[in-house]
Amino acid sequence: MTLINIWPTGKIGVNAIEHWGEIMNNWIEIRQMTGSDVELVYRVFTEHGIGKPRDYILRCWEQNEEGERITLLAFYQGQFAGSLHLLATSHYPYFVENGIPEINDFNVIPPVRKLGIGNALMGAVEKIAFEKYCRVGIGVGLYQSYGNAQRLYAKRGYIPDGRGVMYQAQPVNPGTIVCVDDDLNLYFTKSRP
């Protein structure tokens, strides 16, 4: 699936974002990743301390070509600003068992956070997901760096999946000691409106 099947222009501009209730004063473009974006994504993420190895970004592109994931890129005033992925098959067993695709690896570079870019990315990926699926899922870390994401997901109508805290996608049992790191997550779902 490509973004062009959804938006004939291949872009989401101010008008589409306003449709989602966001009023933007600056241009935000959301489009599907292409092979020529690999170096750009790697360079900008590296410049902003978002550790994504070049091999990982290339693998993401290859998985786009194979239909395993859809990677959306956001551009703010013409400059790359962030990305996220929609995995057809999640790494989280509950989502796999229930046929729930997962929004994954969501990043907006620090200088342009809180400008509506993350919300625009979420709106675009939800539109794609809800064309095929009746629910979409997402996992979020539990420490302070994930605070903005936690709030965004709640505002967009995501609710906990009811399975509790997970570490490396596995349930954390009462009394278990785990490391509070990027692998400690709470998973949420949202149903098609």
C-alpha positions in Angstrom: 0.0 0.0 0.0 1.3 3.4 -0.8 0.2 6.8 0.4 -0.8 7.8 -3.1 -3.7 5.4 -3.0 -5.1 7.4 -0.2 -4.2 10.9 -1.1 -3.9 11.4 -4.9 -1.3 14.2 -4.2 0.8 11.8 -2.1 0.8 14.5 0.6 -1.1 15.6 3.6 -1.1 19.3 3.8 -2.7 21.9 6.0 -6.3 21.2 4.8 -6.1 17.5 5.6 -4.7 18.2 9.0 -7.4 20.7 9.7 -9.9 18.0 8.9 -8.5 16.1 11.9 -9.1 19.1 14.1 -5.5 20.5 14.0 -5.1 24.0 12.8 -1.5 24.4 11.5 0.2 27.7 10.5 3.1 25.9 8.8 3.3 23.2 6.1 3.5 19.6 7.3 3.9 16.9 4.7 3.4 13.2 5.4 4.4 10.7 2.8 5.5 7.1 2.6 9.3 6.4 2.7 11.1 5.7 -0.5 14.5 4.0 -1.0 16.2 7.3 -1.5 15.2 8.4 2.0 17.4 6.0 3.8 20.5 8.3 4.0 18.4 11.3 4.9 16.6 9.6 7.8 19.9 8.2 9.1 21.7 11.6 8.8 19.0 13.6 10.5 18.3 11.1 13.3 22.1 10.9 14.0 22.4 14.7 14.1 19.7 14.8 16.7 20.9 11.9 18.9 18.2 9.5 17.8 20.2 6.3 17.5 19.0 4.4 14.4 21.7 2.4 12.7 21.8 2.8 8.9 21.3 -1.0 8.6 18.1 -0.8 10.6 16.7 2.1 8.4 17.7 0.1 5.3 16.0 -3.0 6.6 12.8 -0.9 7.3 12.8 0.2 3.7 13.2 -3.4 2.5 10.3 -4.4 4.7 8.2 -1.6 3.1 9.0 -3.1 -0.3 8.0 -6.6 1.0 4.7 -5.3 2.4 5.7 -6.1 6.0 5.6 -2.5 7.2 4.6 1.0 6.1 7.0 3.7 7.0 5.7 7.3 7.0 7.9 10.3 7.0 7.0 13.8 8.2 8.5 17.0 6.8 8.1 20.3 8.5 8.7 23.4 6.2 10.4 21.0 3.7 12.8 19.5 6.2 12.7 15.9 7.5 11.1 16.0 11.0 10.2 12.4 12.0 8.8 9.0 11.2 6.8 6.1 12.4 6.0 2.6 11.1 2.9 0.4 10.8 3.8 -3.2 11.3 1.4 -5.6 9.7 2.6 -8.2 12.2 3.6 -6.9 15.6 6.3 -8.3 17.8 3.8 -8.2 20.7 2.1 -11.7 21.0 -1.3 -10.3 22.0 -1.5 -8.1 18.9 -0.3 -11.1 16.7 -2.9 -13.4 18.2 -5.7 -10.9 17.6 -4.6 -9.6 14.1 -3.8 -6.1 15.4 -1.2 -4.1 13.4 1.2 -2.1 15.5 2.3 1.5 15.2 6.0 1.2 16.0 9.2 3.2 16.4 7.6 6.7 16.5 10.2 9.6 16.5 10.0 13.3 16.0 13.3 15.2 16.2 13.5 17.4 19.3 13.6 20.9 17.7 10.2 20.5 16.1 8.3 18.6 18.8 5.0 20.1 20.0 4.2 21.6 16.6 1.6 19.0 15.6 3.9 16.8 13.6 3.4 13.7 15.8 -0.3 14.2 15.7 -0.2 14.5 11.9 1.8 11.3 11.6 -0.7 9.5 13.9 -3.6 10.7 11.9 -2.0 9.5 8.6 -1.1 6.1 10.0 -4.5 5.6 11.5 -6.2 6.4 8.2 -4.1 3.7 6.5 -4.6 1.1 9.3 -8.3 1.6 9.6 -8.8 1.0 5.8 -7.9 -2.6 6.4 -8.2 -3.3 10.2 -10.8 -2.6 12.8 -8.2 -2.0 15.5 -4.6 -0.7 15.7 -2.2 -1.0 18.6 0.8 0.8 20.0 3.2 0.3 22.9 4.7 3.1 24.9 7.6 3.3 27.4 6.9 4.1 31.0 9.6 6.6 32.0 9.6 10.4 31.7 11.0 10.6 28.1 7.8 8.9 26.9 5.5 11.4 28.7 4.5 13.4 25.6 3.8 10.2 23.7 1.7 8.8 26.5 -0.4 12.0 26.6 -0.8 12.1 22.8 -2.1 8.5 22.6 -4.6 9.2 25.4 -5.8 12.3 23.6 -6.2 10.3 20.4 -8.4 7.8 22.1 -6.0 4.9 22.7 -6.9 2.8 25.8 -4.7 0.2 27.6 -5.2 -3.4 26.2 -5.8 -4.6 29.8 -2.9 -7.0 29.9 -0.7 -4.9 32.2 2.9 -3.9 32.0 5.2 -5.9 29.6 8.9 -6.3 29.5 10.3 -7.3 26.1 6.7 -7.9 25.0 6.1 -10.5 27.8 3.9 -10.0 30.9 5.6 -8.7 34.1 4.3 -10.8 37.0 3.8 -9.3 40.5 7.0 -9.2 42.5 9.2 -9.4 39.4 12.1 -6.9 39.2 12.7 -5.5 35.7 14.8 -2.7 34.3 13.0 0.5 33.5 14.2 1.0 30.0 12.8 1.1 26.4 11.7 -2.5 26.7 9.3 -1.8 29.6 6.0 -0.9 27.9 2.3 -0.6 28.3 0.3 -1.5 25.1 -2.8 0.4 23.9 -5.4 -0.1 21.2 -7.8 2.1 19.3 -10.8 0.9 17.4 -11.9 2.2 14.0 -14.3 5.1 14.5 
